[in-house]
Amino acid sequence: MPYNKLAELPDSVKDHLPKHAQEIYKEAYNHAWEQYADPDKRRGDASREEVAHKVAWSAVKNKYEHKDERWVRKSA
């Protein structure tokens, strides 16, 4: 189910990612939720929710990296 607010994100996201990364996660998740509604667009037997979470984490990892126990923005 899509997220309307950052407060609705899973604890694994809210408790570890900075606000900007949470925003990236939310937008990517919501977009993937819509994009992969049709099971034929997903690989294997992954659920719509699983795919959306994978896409969201991938989007975060494009801009942030896990360093010294925290998520920090990647250098340009």
mmCIF file of the N, C-alpha and C atoms, coordinates in Angstrom:
data_MODEL
# 
_entry.id   MODEL 
# 
loop_
_atom_site.group_PDB 
_atom_site.id 
_atom_site.type_symbol 
_atom_site.label_atom_id 
_atom_site.label_alt_id 
_atom_site.label_comp_id 
_atom_site.label_asym_id 
_atom_site.label_entity_id 
_atom_site.label_seq_id 
_atom_site.pdbx_PDB_ins_code 
_atom_site.Cartn_x 
_atom_site.Cartn_y 
_atom_site.Cartn_z 
_atom_site.occupancy 
_atom_site.B_iso_or_equiv 
_atom_site.pdbx_formal_charge 
_atom_site.auth_seq_id 
_atom_site.auth_comp_id 
_atom_site.auth_asym_id 
_atom_site.auth_atom_id 
_atom_site.pdbx_PDB_model_num 
ATOM 1   N N  . MET A 1 1  ? 0.846  -1.178  0.000   1.00 0.00 ? 1  MET A N  1 
ATOM 2   C CA . MET A 1 1  ? 0.000  0.000   0.000   1.00 0.00 ? 1  MET A CA 1 
ATOM 3   C C  . MET A 1 1  ? 0.896  1.248   0.000   1.00 0.00 ? 1  MET A C  1 
ATOM 4   N N  . PRO A 1 2  ? 0.587  2.212   -0.812  1.00 0.00 ? 2  PRO A N  1 
ATOM 5   C CA . PRO A 1 2  ? 1.398  3.440   -0.880  1.00 0.00 ? 2  PRO A CA 1 
ATOM 6   C C  . PRO A 1 2  ? 1.422  4.202   0.447   1.00 0.00 ? 2  PRO A C  1 
ATOM 7   N N  . TYR A 1 3  ? 2.468  4.972   0.619   1.00 0.00 ? 3  TYR A N  1 
ATOM 8   C CA . TYR A 1 3  ? 2.640  5.782   1.829   1.00 0.00 ? 3  TYR A CA 1 
ATOM 9   C C  . TYR A 1 3  ? 2.265  7.231   1.529   1.00 0.00 ? 3  TYR A C  1 
ATOM 10  N N  . ASN A 1 4  ? 1.468  7.822   2.410   1.00 0.00 ? 4  ASN A N  1 
ATOM 11  C CA . ASN A 1 4  ? 1.078  9.219   2.256   1.00 0.00 ? 4  ASN A CA 1 
ATOM 12  C C  . ASN A 1 4  ? 2.009  10.170  3.002   1.00 0.00 ? 4  ASN A C  1 
ATOM 13  N N  . LYS A 1 5  ? 2.558  9.694   4.101   1.00 0.00 ? 5  LYS A N  1 
ATOM 14  C CA . LYS A 1 5  ? 3.428  10.527  4.941   1.00 0.00 ? 5  LYS A CA 1 
ATOM 15  C C  . LYS A 1 5  ? 4.667  9.739   5.338   1.00 0.00 ? 5  LYS A C  1 
ATOM 16  N N  . LEU A 1 6  ? 5.737  10.462  5.658   1.00 0.00 ? 6  LEU A N  1 
ATOM 17  C CA . LEU A 1 6  ? 6.959  9.797   6.116   1.00 0.00 ? 6  LEU A CA 1 
ATOM 18  C C  . LEU A 1 6  ? 6.714  9.006   7.398   1.00 0.00 ? 6  LEU A C  1 
ATOM 19  N N  . ALA A 1 7  ? 5.811  9.468   8.222   1.00 0.00 ? 7  ALA A N  1 
ATOM 20  C CA . ALA A 1 7  ? 5.515  8.793   9.485   1.00 0.00 ? 7  ALA A CA 1 
ATOM 21  C C  . ALA A 1 7  ? 4.941  7.392   9.264   1.00 0.00 ? 7  ALA A C  1 
ATOM 22  N N  . GLU A 1 8  ? 4.426  7.122   8.085   1.00 0.00 ? 8  GLU A N  1 
ATOM 23  C CA . GLU A 1 8  ? 3.846  5.819   7.781   1.00 0.00 ? 8  GLU A CA 1 
ATOM 24  C C  . GLU A 1 8  ? 4.885  4.798   7.317   1.00 0.00 ? 8  GLU A C  1 
ATOM 25  N N  . LEU A 1 9  ? 6.103  5.251   7.021   1.00 0.00 ? 9  LEU A N  1 
ATOM 26  C CA . LEU A 1 9  ? 7.137  4.345   6.533   1.00 0.00 ? 9  LEU A CA 1 
ATOM 27  C C  . LEU A 1 9  ? 7.481  3.296   7.592   1.00 0.00 ? 9  LEU A C  1 
ATOM 28  N N  . PRO A 1 10 ? 8.008  2.147   7.161   1.00 0.00 ? 10 PRO A N  1 
ATOM 29  C CA . PRO A 1 10 ? 8.404  1.116   8.127   1.00 0.00 ? 10 PRO A CA 1 
ATOM 30  C C  . PRO A 1 10 ? 9.485  1.646   9.074   1.00 0.00 ? 10 PRO A C  1 
ATOM 31  N N  . ASP A 1 11 ? 9.518  1.104   10.281  1.00 0.00 ? 11 ASP A N  1 
ATOM 32  C CA . ASP A 1 11 ? 10.521 1.527   11.259  1.00 0.00 ? 11 ASP A CA 1 
ATOM 33  C C  . ASP A 1 11 ? 11.936 1.348   10.729  1.00 0.00 ? 11 ASP A C  1 
ATOM 34  N N  . SER A 1 12 ? 12.166 0.317   9.928   1.00 0.00 ? 12 SER A N  1 
ATOM 35  C CA . SER A 1 12 ? 13.504 0.081   9.378   1.00 0.00 ? 12 SER A CA 1 
ATOM 36  C C  . SER A 1 12 ? 13.965 1.228   8.489   1.00 0.00 ? 12 SER A C  1 
ATOM 37  N N  . VAL A 1 13 ? 13.029 2.003   7.995   1.00 0.00 ? 13 VAL A N  1 
ATOM 38  C CA . VAL A 1 13 ? 13.341 3.178   7.174   1.00 0.00 ? 13 VAL A CA 1 
ATOM 39  C C  . VAL A 1 13 ? 13.391 4.421   8.058   1.00 0.00 ? 13 VAL A C  1 
ATOM 40  N N  . LYS A 1 14 ? 12.337 4.644   8.826   1.00 0.00 ? 14 LYS A N  1 
ATOM 41  C CA . LYS A 1 14 ? 12.239 5.854   9.669   1.00 0.00 ? 14 LYS A CA 1 
ATOM 42  C C  . LYS A 1 14 ? 13.364 5.941   10.697  1.00 0.00 ? 14 LYS A C  1 
ATOM 43  N N  . ASP A 1 15 ? 13.733 4.820   11.270  1.00 0.00 ? 15 ASP A N  1 
ATOM 44  C CA . ASP A 1 15 ? 14.708 4.832   12.355  1.00 0.00 ? 15 ASP A CA 1 
ATOM 45  C C  . ASP A 1 15 ? 16.156 4.889   11.888  1.00 0.00 ? 15 ASP A C  1 
ATOM 46  N N  . HIS A 1 16 ? 16.382 4.749   10.578  1.00 0.00 ? 16 HIS A N  1 
ATOM 47  C CA . HIS A 1 16 ? 17.762 4.687   10.105  1.00 0.00 ? 16 HIS A CA 1 
ATOM 48  C C  . HIS A 1 16 ? 18.127 5.695   9.024   1.00 0.00 ? 16 HIS A C  1 
ATOM 49  N N  . LEU A 1 17 ? 17.170 6.111   8.239   1.00 0.00 ? 17 LEU A N  1 
ATOM 50  C CA . LEU A 1 17 ? 17.496 7.017   7.130   1.00 0.00 ? 17 LEU A CA 1 
ATOM 51  C C  . LEU A 1 17 ? 17.241 8.477   7.488   1.00 0.00 ? 17 LEU A C  1 
ATOM 52  N N  . PRO A 1 18 ? 18.106 9.379   6.990   1.00 0.00 ? 18 PRO A N  1 
ATOM 53  C CA . PRO A 1 18 ? 17.828 10.810  7.160   1.00 0.00 ? 18 PRO A CA 1 
ATOM 54  C C  . PRO A 1 18 ? 16.553 11.192  6.401   1.00 0.00 ? 18 PRO A C  1 
ATOM 55  N N  . LYS A 1 19 ? 16.001 12.327  6.725   1.00 0.00 ? 19 LYS A N  1 
ATOM 56  C CA . LYS A 1 19 ? 14.722 12.757  6.158   1.00 0.00 ? 19 LYS A CA 1 
ATOM 57  C C  . LYS A 1 19 ? 14.727 12.741  4.622   1.00 0.00 ? 19 LYS A C  1 
ATOM 58  N N  . HIS A 1 20 ? 15.752 13.294  4.010   1.00 0.00 ? 20 HIS A N  1 
ATOM 59  C CA . HIS A 1 20 ? 15.803 13.336  2.548   1.00 0.00 ? 20 HIS A CA 1 
ATOM 60  C C  . HIS A 1 20 ? 15.786 11.925  1.962   1.00 0.00 ? 20 HIS A C  1 
ATOM 61  N N  . ALA A 1 21 ? 16.499 11.012  2.562   1.00 0.00 ? 21 ALA A N  1 
ATOM 62  C CA . ALA A 1 21 ? 16.512 9.623   2.087   1.00 0.00 ? 21 ALA A CA 1 
ATOM 63  C C  . ALA A 1 21 ? 15.138 8.979   2.283   1.00 0.00 ? 21 ALA A C  1 
ATOM 64  N N  . GLN A 1 22 ? 14.456 9.339   3.348   1.00 0.00 ? 22 GLN A N  1 
ATOM 65  C CA . GLN A 1 22 ? 13.096 8.837   3.565   1.00 0.00 ? 22 GLN A CA 1 
ATOM 66  C C  . GLN A 1 22 ? 12.159 9.333   2.469   1.00 0.00 ? 22 GLN A C  1 
ATOM 67  N N  . GLU A 1 23 ? 12.339 10.578  2.074   1.00 0.00 ? 23 GLU A N  1 
ATOM 68  C CA . GLU A 1 23 ? 11.515 11.136  0.998   1.00 0.00 ? 23 GLU A CA 1 
ATOM 69  C C  . GLU A 1 23 ? 11.763 10.390  -0.318  1.00 0.00 ? 23 GLU A C  1 
ATOM 70  N N  . ILE A 1 24 ? 13.032 10.103  -0.595  1.00 0.00 ? 24 ILE A N  1 
ATOM 71  C CA . ILE A 1 24 ? 13.380 9.329   -1.792  1.00 0.00 ? 24 ILE A CA 1 
ATOM 72  C C  . ILE A 1 24 ? 12.712 7.960   -1.723  1.00 0.00 ? 24 ILE A C  1 
ATOM 73  N N  . TYR A 1 25 ? 12.823 7.318   -0.569  1.00 0.00 ? 25 TYR A N  1 
ATOM 74  C CA . TYR A 1 25 ? 12.240 5.989   -0.382  1.00 0.00 ? 25 TYR A CA 1 
ATOM 75  C C  . TYR A 1 25 ? 10.736 6.008   -0.639  1.00 0.00 ? 25 TYR A C  1 
ATOM 76  N N  . LYS A 1 26 ? 10.056 6.964   -0.028  1.00 0.00 ? 26 LYS A N  1 
ATOM 77  C CA . LYS A 1 26 ? 8.592  7.058   -0.153  1.00 0.00 ? 26 LYS A CA 1 
ATOM 78  C C  . LYS A 1 26 ? 8.171  7.254   -1.611  1.00 0.00 ? 26 LYS A C  1 
ATOM 79  N N  . GLU A 1 27 ? 8.816  8.170   -2.300  1.00 0.00 ? 27 GLU A N  1 
ATOM 80  C CA . GLU A 1 27 ? 8.452  8.446   -3.688  1.00 0.00 ? 27 GLU A CA 1 
ATOM 81  C C  . GLU A 1 27 ? 8.738  7.248   -4.589  1.00 0.00 ? 27 GLU A C  1 
ATOM 82  N N  . ALA A 1 28 ? 9.886  6.618   -4.398  1.00 0.00 ? 28 ALA A N  1 
ATOM 83  C CA . ALA A 1 28 ? 10.236 5.458   -5.218  1.00 0.00 ? 28 ALA A CA 1 
ATOM 84  C C  . ALA A 1 28 ? 9.294  4.287   -4.930  1.00 0.00 ? 28 ALA A C  1 
ATOM 85  N N  . TYR A 1 29 ? 8.970  4.081   -3.674  1.00 0.00 ? 29 TYR A N  1 
ATOM 86  C CA . TYR A 1 29 ? 8.050  3.005   -3.297  1.00 0.00 ? 29 TYR A CA 1 
ATOM 87  C C  . TYR A 1 29 ? 6.686  3.232   -3.954  1.00 0.00 ? 29 TYR A C  1 
ATOM 88  N N  . ASN A 1 30 ? 6.156  4.423   -3.804  1.00 0.00 ? 30 ASN A N  1 
ATOM 89  C CA . ASN A 1 30 ? 4.831  4.719   -4.348  1.00 0.00 ? 30 ASN A CA 1 
ATOM 90  C C  . ASN A 1 30 ? 4.798  4.573   -5.873  1.00 0.00 ? 30 ASN A C  1 
ATOM 91  N N  . HIS A 1 31 ? 5.857  5.014   -6.523  1.00 0.00 ? 31 HIS A N  1 
ATOM 92  C CA . HIS A 1 31 ? 5.921  4.889   -7.982  1.00 0.00 ? 31 HIS A CA 1 
ATOM 93  C C  . HIS A 1 31 ? 5.975  3.409   -8.377  1.00 0.00 ? 31 HIS A C  1 
ATOM 94  N N  . ALA A 1 32 ? 6.810  2.636   -7.705  1.00 0.00 ? 32 ALA A N  1 
ATOM 95  C CA . ALA A 1 32 ? 6.932  1.207   -8.012  1.00 0.00 ? 32 ALA A CA 1 
ATOM 96  C C  . ALA A 1 32 ? 5.633  0.470   -7.708  1.00 0.00 ? 32 ALA A C  1 
ATOM 97  N N  . TRP A 1 33 ? 4.937  0.895   -6.653  1.00 0.00 ? 33 TRP A N  1 
ATOM 98  C CA . TRP A 1 33 ? 3.658  0.273   -6.299  1.00 0.00 ? 33 TRP A CA 1 
ATOM 99  C C  . TRP A 1 33 ? 2.692  0.351   -7.486  1.00 0.00 ? 33 TRP A C  1 
ATOM 100 N N  . GLU A 1 34 ? 2.671  1.517   -8.124  1.00 0.00 ? 34 GLU A N  1 
ATOM 101 C CA . GLU A 1 34 ? 1.793  1.700   -9.284  1.00 0.00 ? 34 GLU A CA 1 
ATOM 102 C C  . GLU A 1 34 ? 2.339  0.968   -10.515 1.00 0.00 ? 34 GLU A C  1 
ATOM 103 N N  . GLN A 1 35 ? 3.632  1.093   -10.738 1.00 0.00 ? 35 GLN A N  1 
ATOM 104 C CA . GLN A 1 35 ? 4.253  0.531   -11.936 1.00 0.00 ? 35 GLN A CA 1 
ATOM 105 C C  . GLN A 1 35 ? 4.163  -0.994  -11.976 1.00 0.00 ? 35 GLN A C  1 
ATOM 106 N N  . TYR A 1 36 ? 4.261  -1.639  -10.831 1.00 0.00 ? 36 TYR A N  1 
ATOM 107 C CA . TYR A 1 36 ? 4.275  -3.101  -10.790 1.00 0.00 ? 36 TYR A CA 1 
ATOM 108 C C  . TYR A 1 36 ? 2.970  -3.692  -10.272 1.00 0.00 ? 36 TYR A C  1 
ATOM 109 N N  . ALA A 1 37 ? 1.869  -3.022  -10.500 1.00 0.00 ? 37 ALA A N  1 
ATOM 110 C CA . ALA A 1 37 ? 0.558  -3.537  -10.094 1.00 0.00 ? 37 ALA A CA 1 
ATOM 111 C C  . ALA A 1 37 ? 0.242  -4.832  -10.843 1.00 0.00 ? 37 ALA A C  1 
ATOM 112 N N  . ASP A 1 38 ? 0.638  -4.901  -12.098 1.00 0.00 ? 38 ASP A N  1 
ATOM 113 C CA . ASP A 1 38 ? 0.400  -6.091  -12.910 1.00 0.00 ? 38 ASP A CA 1 
ATOM 114 C C  . ASP A 1 38 ? 1.471  -7.139  -12.600 1.00 0.00 ? 38 ASP A C  1 
ATOM 115 N N  . PRO A 1 39 ? 1.080  -8.327  -12.114 1.00 0.00 ? 39 PRO A N  1 
ATOM 116 C CA . PRO A 1 39 ? 2.062  -9.374  -11.781 1.00 0.00 ? 39 PRO A CA 1 
ATOM 117 C C  . PRO A 1 39 ? 2.962  -9.755  -12.951 1.00 0.00 ? 39 PRO A C  1 
ATOM 118 N N  . ASP A 1 40 ? 2.501  -9.574  -14.174 1.00 0.00 ? 40 ASP A N  1 
ATOM 119 C CA . ASP A 1 40 ? 3.322  -9.910  -15.346 1.00 0.00 ? 40 ASP A CA 1 
ATOM 120 C C  . ASP A 1 40 ? 4.523  -8.979  -15.495 1.00 0.00 ? 40 ASP A C  1 
ATOM 121 N N  . LYS A 1 41 ? 4.492  -7.834  -14.830 1.00 0.00 ? 41 LYS A N  1 
ATOM 122 C CA . LYS A 1 41 ? 5.615  -6.888  -14.898 1.00 0.00 ? 41 LYS A CA 1 
ATOM 123 C C  . LYS A 1 41 ? 6.686  -7.186  -13.853 1.00 0.00 ? 41 LYS A C  1 
ATOM 124 N N  . ARG A 1 42 ? 6.402  -8.115  -12.943 1.00 0.00 ? 42 ARG A N  1 
ATOM 125 C CA . ARG A 1 42 ? 7.351  -8.476  -11.887 1.00 0.00 ? 42 ARG A CA 1 
ATOM 126 C C  . ARG A 1 42 ? 8.115  -9.733  -12.263 1.00 0.00 ? 42 ARG A C  1 
ATOM 127 N N  . ARG A 1 43 ? 9.339  -9.837  -11.764 1.00 0.00 ? 43 ARG A N  1 
ATOM 128 C CA . ARG A 1 43 ? 10.128 -11.044 -11.982 1.00 0.00 ? 43 ARG A CA 1 
ATOM 129 C C  . ARG A 1 43 ? 9.786  -12.080 -10.925 1.00 0.00 ? 43 ARG A C  1 
ATOM 130 N N  . GLY A 1 44 ? 9.786  -13.314 -11.317 1.00 0.00 ? 44 GLY A N  1 
ATOM 131 C CA . GLY A 1 44 ? 9.541  -14.388 -10.363 1.00 0.00 ? 44 GLY A CA 1 
ATOM 132 C C  . GLY A 1 44 ? 8.167  -14.271 -9.745  1.00 0.00 ? 44 GLY A C  1 
ATOM 133 N N  . ASP A 1 45 ? 8.090  -14.684 -8.494  1.00 0.00 ? 45 ASP A N  1 
ATOM 134 C CA . ASP A 1 45 ? 6.798  -14.643 -7.803  1.00 0.00 ? 45 ASP A CA 1 
ATOM 135 C C  . ASP A 1 45 ? 6.788  -13.607 -6.679  1.00 0.00 ? 45 ASP A C  1 
ATOM 136 N N  . ALA A 1 46 ? 7.611  -12.585 -6.811  1.00 0.00 ? 46 ALA A N  1 
ATOM 137 C CA . ALA A 1 46 ? 7.668  -11.521 -5.800  1.00 0.00 ? 46 ALA A CA 1 
ATOM 138 C C  . ALA A 1 46 ? 6.339  -10.772 -5.755  1.00 0.00 ? 46 ALA A C  1 
ATOM 139 N N  . SER A 1 47 ? 5.945  -10.415 -4.551  1.00 0.00 ? 47 SER A N  1 
ATOM 140 C CA . SER A 1 47 ? 4.708  -9.653  -4.390  1.00 0.00 ? 47 SER A CA 1 
ATOM 141 C C  . SER A 1 47 ? 4.923  -8.200  -4.812  1.00 0.00 ? 47 SER A C  1 
ATOM 142 N N  . ARG A 1 48 ? 3.845  -7.530  -5.016  1.00 0.00 ? 48 ARG A N  1 
ATOM 143 C CA . ARG A 1 48 ? 3.886  -6.106  -5.372  1.00 0.00 ? 48 ARG A CA 1 
ATOM 144 C C  . ARG A 1 48 ? 4.627  -5.324  -4.296  1.00 0.00 ? 48 ARG A C  1 
ATOM 145 N N  . GLU A 1 49 ? 4.358  -5.634  -3.040  1.00 0.00 ? 49 GLU A N  1 
ATOM 146 C CA . GLU A 1 49 ? 5.001  -4.945  -1.927  1.00 0.00 ? 49 GLU A CA 1 
ATOM 147 C C  . GLU A 1 49 ? 6.508  -5.222  -1.883  1.00 0.00 ? 49 GLU A C  1 
ATOM 148 N N  . GLU A 1 50 ? 6.897  -6.473  -2.095  1.00 0.00 ? 50 GLU A N  1 
ATOM 149 C CA . GLU A 1 50 ? 8.328  -6.813  -2.094  1.00 0.00 ? 50 GLU A CA 1 
ATOM 150 C C  . GLU A 1 50 ? 9.070  -6.044  -3.174  1.00 0.00 ? 50 GLU A C  1 
ATOM 151 N N  . VAL A 1 51 ? 8.496  -6.003  -4.356  1.00 0.00 ? 51 VAL A N  1 
ATOM 152 C CA . VAL A 1 51 ? 9.130  -5.293  -5.473  1.00 0.00 ? 51 VAL A CA 1 
ATOM 153 C C  . VAL A 1 51 ? 9.241  -3.806  -5.161  1.00 0.00 ? 51 VAL A C  1 
ATOM 154 N N  . ALA A 1 52 ? 8.179  -3.226  -4.623  1.00 0.00 ? 52 ALA A N  1 
ATOM 155 C CA . ALA A 1 52 ? 8.195  -1.792  -4.313  1.00 0.00 ? 52 ALA A CA 1 
ATOM 156 C C  . ALA A 1 52 ? 9.265  -1.470  -3.271  1.00 0.00 ? 52 ALA A C  1 
ATOM 157 N N  . HIS A 1 53 ? 9.421  -2.315  -2.255  1.00 0.00 ? 53 HIS A N  1 
ATOM 158 C CA . HIS A 1 53 ? 10.464 -2.085  -1.242  1.00 0.00 ? 53 HIS A CA 1 
ATOM 159 C C  . HIS A 1 53 ? 11.861 -2.204  -1.858  1.00 0.00 ? 53 HIS A C  1 
ATOM 160 N N  . LYS A 1 54 ? 12.056 -3.183  -2.729  1.00 0.00 ? 54 LYS A N  1 
ATOM 161 C CA . LYS A 1 54 ? 13.361 -3.341  -3.389  1.00 0.00 ? 54 LYS A CA 1 
ATOM 162 C C  . LYS A 1 54 ? 13.702 -2.122  -4.234  1.00 0.00 ? 54 LYS A C  1 
ATOM 163 N N  . VAL A 1 55 ? 12.728 -1.647  -4.980  1.00 0.00 ? 55 VAL A N  1 
ATOM 164 C CA . VAL A 1 55 ? 12.941 -0.463  -5.824  1.00 0.00 ? 55 VAL A CA 1 
ATOM 165 C C  . VAL A 1 55 ? 13.261 0.750   -4.945  1.00 0.00 ? 55 VAL A C  1 
ATOM 166 N N  . ALA A 1 56 ? 12.531 0.894   -3.847  1.00 0.00 ? 56 ALA A N  1 
ATOM 167 C CA . ALA A 1 56 ? 12.745 2.042   -2.953  1.00 0.00 ? 56 ALA A CA 1 
ATOM 168 C C  . ALA A 1 56 ? 14.143 2.019   -2.347  1.00 0.00 ? 56 ALA A C  1 
ATOM 169 N N  . TRP A 1 57 ? 14.582 0.848   -1.878  1.00 0.00 ? 57 TRP A N  1 
ATOM 170 C CA . TRP A 1 57 ? 15.933 0.769   -1.306  1.00 0.00 ? 57 TRP A CA 1 
ATOM 171 C C  . TRP A 1 57 ? 16.988 1.044   -2.375  1.00 0.00 ? 57 TRP A C  1 
ATOM 172 N N  . SER A 1 58 ? 16.760 0.571   -3.564  1.00 0.00 ? 58 SER A N  1 
ATOM 173 C CA . SER A 1 58 ? 17.699 0.824   -4.652  1.00 0.00 ? 58 SER A CA 1 
ATOM 174 C C  . SER A 1 58 ? 17.808 2.320   -4.939  1.00 0.00 ? 58 SER A C  1 
ATOM 175 N N  . ALA A 1 59 ? 16.682 3.006   -4.924  1.00 0.00 ? 59 ALA A N  1 
ATOM 176 C CA . ALA A 1 59 ? 16.682 4.454   -5.152  1.00 0.00 ? 59 ALA A CA 1 
ATOM 177 C C  . ALA A 1 59 ? 17.461 5.182   -4.063  1.00 0.00 ? 59 ALA A C  1 
ATOM 178 N N  . VAL A 1 60 ? 17.286 4.755   -2.827  1.00 0.00 ? 60 VAL A N  1 
ATOM 179 C CA . VAL A 1 60 ? 18.031 5.368   -1.715  1.00 0.00 ? 60 VAL A CA 1 
ATOM 180 C C  . VAL A 1 60 ? 19.526 5.135   -1.906  1.00 0.00 ? 60 VAL A C  1 
ATOM 181 N N  . LYS A 1 61 ? 19.896 3.917   -2.273  1.00 0.00 ? 61 LYS A N  1 
ATOM 182 C CA . LYS A 1 61 ? 21.321 3.569   -2.422  1.00 0.00 ? 61 LYS A CA 1 
ATOM 183 C C  . LYS A 1 61 ? 21.990 4.288   -3.591  1.00 0.00 ? 61 LYS A C  1 
ATOM 184 N N  . ASN A 1 62 ? 21.205 4.860   -4.492  1.00 0.00 ? 62 ASN A N  1 
ATOM 185 C CA . ASN A 1 62 ? 21.788 5.676   -5.557  1.00 0.00 ? 62 ASN A CA 1 
ATOM 186 C C  . ASN A 1 62 ? 22.343 6.992   -5.023  1.00 0.00 ? 62 ASN A C  1 
ATOM 187 N N  . LYS A 1 63 ? 21.756 7.497   -3.942  1.00 0.00 ? 63 LYS A N  1 
ATOM 188 C CA . LYS A 1 63 ? 22.146 8.800   -3.391  1.00 0.00 ? 63 LYS A CA 1 
ATOM 189 C C  . LYS A 1 63 ? 22.832 8.703   -2.034  1.00 0.00 ? 63 LYS A C  1 
ATOM 190 N N  . TYR A 1 64 ? 22.620 7.610   -1.314  1.00 0.00 ? 64 TYR A N  1 
ATOM 191 C CA . TYR A 1 64 ? 23.148 7.450   0.040   1.00 0.00 ? 64 TYR A CA 1 
ATOM 192 C C  . TYR A 1 64 ? 23.926 6.157   0.167   1.00 0.00 ? 64 TYR A C  1 
ATOM 193 N N  . GLU A 1 65 ? 24.839 6.146   1.134   1.00 0.00 ? 65 GLU A N  1 
ATOM 194 C CA . GLU A 1 65 ? 25.578 4.924   1.443   1.00 0.00 ? 65 GLU A CA 1 
ATOM 195 C C  . GLU A 1 65 ? 25.623 4.726   2.953   1.00 0.00 ? 65 GLU A C  1 
ATOM 196 N N  . HIS A 1 66 ? 25.744 3.483   3.345   1.00 0.00 ? 66 HIS A N  1 
ATOM 197 C CA . HIS A 1 66 ? 25.790 3.140   4.762   1.00 0.00 ? 66 HIS A CA 1 
ATOM 198 C C  . HIS A 1 66 ? 27.246 3.187   5.192   1.00 0.00 ? 66 HIS A C  1 
ATOM 199 N N  . LYS A 1 67 ? 27.559 4.125   6.067   1.00 0.00 ? 67 LYS A N  1 
ATOM 200 C CA . LYS A 1 67 ? 28.943 4.359   6.472   1.00 0.00 ? 67 LYS A CA 1 
ATOM 201 C C  . LYS A 1 67 ? 28.995 4.595   7.975   1.00 0.00 ? 67 LYS A C  1 
ATOM 202 N N  . ASP A 1 68 ? 29.848 3.868   8.649   1.00 0.00 ? 68 ASP A N  1 
ATOM 203 C CA . ASP A 1 68 ? 30.010 4.042   10.091  1.00 0.00 ? 68 ASP A CA 1 
ATOM 204 C C  . ASP A 1 68 ? 28.676 3.986   10.832  1.00 0.00 ? 68 ASP A C  1 
ATOM 205 N N  . GLU A 1 69 ? 27.898 2.956   10.539  1.00 0.00 ? 69 GLU A N  1 
ATOM 206 C CA . GLU A 1 69 ? 26.633 2.721   11.250  1.00 0.00 ? 69 GLU A CA 1 
ATOM 207 C C  . GLU A 1 69 ? 25.516 3.714   10.933  1.00 0.00 ? 69 GLU A C  1 
ATOM 208 N N  . ARG A 1 70 ? 25.691 4.559   9.894   1.00 0.00 ? 70 ARG A N  1 
ATOM 209 C CA . ARG A 1 70 ? 24.607 5.494   9.527   1.00 0.00 ? 70 ARG A CA 1 
ATOM 210 C C  . ARG A 1 70 ? 24.592 5.704   8.027   1.00 0.00 ? 70 ARG A C  1 
ATOM 211 N N  . TRP A 1 71 ? 23.471 6.217   7.557   1.00 0.00 ? 71 TRP A N  1 
ATOM 212 C CA . TRP A 1 71 ? 23.309 6.507   6.145   1.00 0.00 ? 71 TRP A CA 1 
ATOM 213 C C  . TRP A 1 71 ? 23.713 7.952   5.887   1.00 0.00 ? 71 TRP A C  1 
ATOM 214 N N  . VAL A 1 72 ? 24.637 8.125   4.927   1.00 0.00 ? 72 VAL A N  1 
ATOM 215 C CA . VAL A 1 72 ? 25.120 9.460   4.576   1.00 0.00 ? 72 VAL A CA 1 
ATOM 216 C C  . VAL A 1 72 ? 25.022 9.656   3.072   1.00 0.00 ? 72 VAL A C  1 
ATOM 217 N N  . ARG A 1 73 ? 24.853 10.904  2.684   1.00 0.00 ? 73 ARG A N  1 
ATOM 218 C CA . ARG A 1 73 ? 24.750 11.232  1.249   1.00 0.00 ? 73 ARG A CA 1 
ATOM 219 C C  . ARG A 1 73 ? 26.084 10.957  0.572   1.00 0.00 ? 73 ARG A C  1 
ATOM 220 N N  . LYS A 1 74 ? 26.024 10.358  -0.606  1.00 0.00 ? 74 LYS A N  1 
ATOM 221 C CA . LYS A 1 74 ? 27.243 10.065  -1.354  1.00 0.00 ? 74 LYS A CA 1 
ATOM 222 C C  . LYS A 1 74 ? 27.881 11.358  -1.845  1.00 0.00 ? 74 LYS A C  1 
ATOM 223 N N  . SER A 1 75 ? 29.189 11.348  -1.939  1.00 0.00 ? 75 SER A N  1 
ATOM 224 C CA . SER A 1 75 ? 29.910 12.499  -2.477  1.00 0.00 ? 75 SER A CA 1 
ATOM 225 C C  . SER A 1 75 ? 29.684 12.577  -3.974  1.00 0.00 ? 75 SER A C  1 
ATOM 226 N N  . ALA A 1 76 ? 29.676 13.790  -4.488  1.00 0.00 ? 76 ALA A N  1 
ATOM 227 C CA . ALA A 1 76 ? 29.434 13.986  -5.929  1.00 0.00 ? 76 ALA A CA 1 
ATOM 228 C C  . ALA A 1 76 ? 30.614 13.591  -6.763  1.00 0.00 ? 76 ALA A C  1 
# 
